[in-house]
Amino acid sequence: MKRAGRRSATAAACCSLVLGAVLSGGALTGAQSAAAAPAPACKGGQLSASAAGSTQATVTVTNEGPKPCVLKGYPTVAIAGQGSPDRNKPLTVVRQGSARSVQLAVGGQAVTHLTFTPVLGEADGYCASGAEPTVAPSLVVGFAGIKQQLGTPDADGFALCGTTVRATAFAPAGS
């Protein structure tokens, strides 16, 4: 009888181990499933961007490539050079928050928020600092090794005082 009791206990322990492995998604062979390989860094050719806003702009980057990729970091920003890339005026980017990798599925989007020192007043606006306001019809935003010229949906362009812009790190769209 003792022997039958041991067999029952051994069988129960064995079944518990098998059931535990099955419920946890493990394999009985002892081999662990390989972790999914991380997606490669996004390349500029697979991304497109759009912007909305004037003194606070949201730049949305979309993965239009054939495969998922990873986007990380902050954009570079310049005032567009009125049709001539060598006339672009780079802005100093003050980084906001910490950068984390953003996994972009095909069609996936990431955003960064740009905030400029606003121009005060009405049509003939002024800068609180006394600097001359700048209005640019478009910006040149750099990310993933490329630079894209972006305008606003309205004809007002981007208005700012000074030569700095605050930019958040890229984050998943909708977060």
Secondary structure, DSSP 8 states (H G I E B T S, - for coil): -HHHHHHHHHHHHHHHHHHHHHHTT--TTS----------B--GGGEEEEEE-SSEEEEEEEE-SSS-EEE-S--EEEE--TT-GGG-EE-EEEEES----EEE-TT-EEEEEEEE---BSSTT-B-TTS---EEESEEEEEETTEEEEEE-SSTT-EEESSSEEEEE--EETT-
